[in-house]
């Protein structure tokens, strides 16, 4: 599967324009640093300063899987944007927003 920074920016922009992310005043894709790495322990990561979303190419089976991971990392970003101090955790706040994302997009939350 070919995966580039441009692909990630396009996925991010599409998701940012859609519910529930459209409520979070997310930065444009031009402000986000997108990185594609070959290998990694995690499917993706989000870092706040500067805004960076990193996706591991070898951890994904297809583009739909990449969309899920970008949405997952955007959930961390959305929590960061509203000032949630523990935005990097998979806690109750993350689960609440993640469940909303999955319900709206008809995704399995256990895979999110």
C-alpha positions as CSV (number, residue, x, y, z in Angstrom):
1,X,0.0,0.0,0.0
2,X,1.4,3.4,-1.0
3,X,0.9,5.9,1.8
4,X,2.2,9.5,1.7
5,X,2.0,12.7,3.8
6,X,-0.4,14.0,1.1
7,X,-2.7,11.0,1.6
8,X,-2.7,11.6,5.4
9,X,-3.4,15.3,4.9
10,X,-6.4,14.5,2.6
11,X,-7.8,12.0,5.1
12,X,-7.3,14.5,7.9
13,X,-9.1,17.3,6.0
14,X,-12.0,15.0,5.1
15,X,-12.5,13.9,8.7
16,X,-12.0,17.4,10.1
17,X,-14.9,18.6,8.0
18,X,-17.2,15.9,9.2
19,X,-19.0,15.2,12.6
20,X,-17.9,15.1,15.3
21,X,-14.5,16.7,14.4
22,X,-16.1,19.7,12.8
23,X,-17.1,20.9,16.3
24,X,-13.5,21.1,17.6
25,X,-11.9,24.0,15.7
26,X,-9.1,21.7,14.5
27,X,-6.1,23.3,12.8
28,X,-6.0,23.0,9.0
29,X,-3.9,20.2,7.4
30,X,-1.3,22.8,6.5
31,X,-0.5,23.2,10.3
32,X,-0.2,19.5,11.0
33,X,3.0,17.7,10.4
34,X,2.2,14.3,8.9
35,X,4.8,11.5,9.0
36,X,4.7,8.1,7.4
37,X,7.1,5.6,8.9
38,X,7.7,2.0,7.7
39,X,7.6,0.3,11.0
40,X,6.5,1.0,14.5
41,X,5.0,-0.6,17.5
42,X,1.9,1.6,17.3
43,X,-0.4,2.1,14.3
44,X,-0.2,5.9,14.9
45,X,0.7,8.6,17.3
46,X,-0.2,12.2,18.0
47,X,2.2,14.8,19.4
48,X,0.9,18.3,20.4
49,X,4.0,20.5,19.9
50,X,4.2,20.9,17.0
51,X,1.0,19.2,15.9
52,X,2.2,15.9,14.5
53,X,0.4,12.8,13.4
54,X,2.6,9.8,12.6
55,X,1.3,6.7,10.9
56,X,3.1,3.4,10.6
57,X,2.6,2.0,7.1
58,X,3.4,-1.6,8.0
59,X,0.8,-1.7,10.8
60,X,-2.1,-1.1,8.4
61,X,-3.8,-3.6,6.1
62,X,-5.7,-1.1,3.9
63,X,-6.7,2.5,3.5
64,X,-9.8,2.1,5.6
65,X,-7.6,1.0,8.4
66,X,-5.5,4.2,7.9
67,X,-8.7,6.3,8.1
68,X,-9.6,4.7,11.4
69,X,-6.1,5.4,12.8
70,X,-6.1,9.0,11.6
71,X,-9.5,9.4,13.3
72,X,-8.1,7.9,16.5
73,X,-5.2,10.3,16.5
74,X,-7.6,13.2,15.7
75,X,-9.5,12.2,18.8
76,X,-6.4,12.9,20.9
77,X,-5.9,16.2,19.0
78,X,-9.6,17.2,19.6
79,X,-9.2,16.6,23.3
80,X,-5.9,18.6,23.3
81,X,-7.7,21.5,21.5
82,X,-10.4,21.8,24.2
83,X,-7.6,21.9,26.8
84,X,-7.9,18.4,28.2
85,X,-4.7,17.9,30.1
86,X,-4.6,14.1,29.7
87,X,-5.4,14.1,25.9
88,X,-2.8,11.4,25.3
89,X,-4.6,8.9,27.6
90,X,-7.1,6.3,26.7
91,X,-9.4,7.2,29.6
92,X,-13.1,8.1,30.0
93,X,-12.8,11.3,28.1
94,X,-11.1,9.6,25.2
95,X,-13.6,6.7,25.3
96,X,-16.6,9.1,25.3
97,X,-15.4,11.0,22.2
98,X,-14.1,7.8,20.5
99,X,-17.5,6.1,21.0
100,X,-19.2,9.1,19.4
101,X,-16.8,8.9,16.4
102,X,-17.4,5.2,16.1
103,X,-21.2,5.5,16.4
104,X,-21.4,8.3,13.8
105,X,-19.1,6.4,11.4
106,X,-20.5,2.9,12.2
107,X,-17.1,1.6,13.3
108,X,-16.4,-1.0,15.9
109,X,-15.1,0.9,19.0
110,X,-13.1,-2.2,20.1
111,X,-11.0,-1.6,17.0
112,X,-10.7,2.1,17.5
